[in-house]
Amino acid sequence: MAAKTLPDPSLCVTATDFEKVAKDVLSEKSWVYVSSSAASGLSMKANIDDWSLINFRPRILRSVDKMDTRKSILGSTSQFPFFVSAMGTLGSSHPGAEPLLVRGATRKGLNTMISTASTKTLEEIMDAHIDEQRLLKNQSPSKLSFQLYVPVDRSKAKSLIQRVKKAGFQSLWVTVDTSTLGKRTADRYLQAQENLAGPKETVLKAGTGEVNSENSYAPAFGGRQVPGSVDAGLTWEDLDWISKEWNGPLVLKGIQSVEDVKMAVELGVQGILLSNHGGRQIHSAPSSLMTLLEIRTYYPEAFDKLEVFVDGGLRDGADVLKALCLGATAVGVGRPYYYALAAYGAEGVERCTDILAEEVEITMKMLGVSSLDQLRPEMINTSRLENEMWRPAFGRSKL
Ligand SMILES: Cc1cc2nc3c(=O)[nH]c(=O)nc-3n(C[C@H](O)[C@H](O)[C@H](O)COP(=O)(O)O)c2cc1C
């Protein structure tokens, strides 16, 4: 990484502030990798914009002198109602990669989802978590979950699930929105330029955007999909053997319609993560918030049957609370943590967590709630978003 004088981390006061610092330290390739999204960027833009279409309806004169921001997630108490969503190839963000992210998160008591496409092996990442717990005398409530891209080769998939189990990950989050890699425009431009520049040395170095990955399960980097790494033939039936093989809390990551929520409930999974993959997969996807509203409107029973998580475009603690008002258990945050890690390593991860946690708490106070279970749909005005929400065609519901 180039020796640059970075602004003091205290100058980052919102979760979005890490982005400009990171842009300065990242190689072009890493910058393109993290910031890119599908096609013209509509899916990513919708994620970010839709949060601003909801306003609060605050209540006053309620006692908020004692605050509780904890939340039960899949049977464990989480310190916060947010977690780090899975991001592959974190060696492109910082040489310390996933182990460093996990150290920062564990120090803060933050839950982290580890990607199948991590730079380091899942055992190395878990070791970092365990070691940090040891330093903290096992006082951190932080938990690691594992995000699964199902490889085409079933025996490879099963042995990966067994490794995840053996390493002690709390839950398995199967990504279901990646039947193929989305068309990441910025990655494609860069790839075309590289191809024109001629054959290149493929020894990839961490921290420069050139990653020497130790992980043979990584599906792609720089817009190039590794053959056999994601299964386009995956169906609902496969979730049966995955669930048997895993035999623990299972979450489907990447649900984008209420019909699929119904199927997930029928299947009996413990959770769903409403997500359009940070706008990186299908072009013109619904924002994850829109999908959440769709469920609240057409299938509110879902919230009693499984845990509903959301990620995409969450950049402020207030956004976290909007999702919880609609019934979400907790939310995932992606890019801000990549940028924070790139800029300041584990300290950046801690700082980003402090920022979001403080925003959650001050917004709760001014909203008039002292614990997260007091949040209700009536505390937000969703009218603007409802205008754009999907309606069953011609009044006939096929739900
Ligand atoms: C750099 C990057 C890498 C990602 N890698 C993965 C991945 O390996 N597996 C996965 O399921 N989702 C992946 N995602 C999607 C995230 O898990 C998450 O859905 C998304 O980042 C949330 O949106 P946000 O970045 O706006 O917070 C990735 C996202 C980014 C930005």
The ligand as a MOL file (V3000), in Angstrom:
LIG
                    3D

  0  0  0     0  0            999 V3000
M  V30 BEGIN CTAB
M  V30 COUNTS 31 33 0 0 0
M  V30 BEGIN ATOM
M  V30 1 C -16.8540 -6.3270 -2.3550 0
M  V30 2 C -18.0680 -7.1660 -2.1320 0
M  V30 3 C -17.9480 -8.5330 -2.1100 0
M  V30 4 C -19.0720 -9.3210 -1.8800 0
M  V30 5 N -18.9160 -10.6760 -1.8110 0
M  V30 6 C -19.9810 -11.4650 -1.5280 0
M  V30 7 C -19.8190 -12.8590 -1.3710 0
M  V30 8 O -18.7150 -13.3820 -1.4670 0
M  V30 9 N -20.9240 -13.5870 -1.1060 0
M  V30 10 C -22.1700 -13.0420 -0.9700 0
M  V30 11 O -23.1430 -13.7490 -0.7290 0
M  V30 12 N -22.3390 -11.7000 -1.0810 0
M  V30 13 C -21.2830 -10.9040 -1.3510 0
M  V30 14 N -21.4470 -9.5520 -1.4380 0
M  V30 15 C -22.7710 -8.9640 -1.1230 0
M  V30 16 C -22.8390 -8.6180 0.3680 0
M  V30 17 O -22.9260 -9.7780 1.1480 0
M  V30 18 C -24.0650 -7.7460 0.7000 0
M  V30 19 O -25.2230 -8.3890 0.2260 0
M  V30 20 C -23.9780 -6.3310 0.1440 0
M  V30 21 O -22.6580 -5.8470 0.1630 0
M  V30 22 C -24.8470 -5.3910 0.9690 0
M  V30 23 O -24.8940 -4.1490 0.3740 0
M  V30 24 P -24.0050 -2.8830 0.8150 0
M  V30 25 O -22.6190 -3.1350 0.3210 0
M  V30 26 O -24.6740 -1.7620 0.1240 0
M  V30 27 O -24.0770 -2.7660 2.3140 0
M  V30 28 C -20.3420 -8.7300 -1.6990 0
M  V30 29 C -20.4500 -7.3450 -1.7160 0
M  V30 30 C -19.3330 -6.5590 -1.9290 0
M  V30 31 C -19.4850 -5.0710 -1.9250 0
M  V30 END ATOM
M  V30 BEGIN BOND
M  V30 1 1 1 2
M  V30 2 1 2 3
M  V30 3 2 2 30
M  V30 4 2 3 4
M  V30 5 1 4 5
M  V30 6 1 4 28
M  V30 7 2 5 6
M  V30 8 1 6 7
M  V30 9 1 6 13
M  V30 10 2 7 8
M  V30 11 1 7 9
M  V30 12 1 9 10
M  V30 13 2 10 11
M  V30 14 1 10 12
M  V30 15 2 12 13
M  V30 16 1 13 14
M  V30 17 1 14 15
M  V30 18 1 14 28
M  V30 19 1 15 16
M  V30 20 1 16 17
M  V30 21 1 16 18
M  V30 22 1 18 19
M  V30 23 1 18 20
M  V30 24 1 20 21
M  V30 25 1 20 22
M  V30 26 1 22 23
M  V30 27 1 23 24
M  V30 28 2 24 25
M  V30 29 1 24 26
M  V30 30 1 24 27
M  V30 31 2 28 29
M  V30 32 1 29 30
M  V30 33 1 30 31
M  V30 END BOND
M  V30 END CTAB
M  END
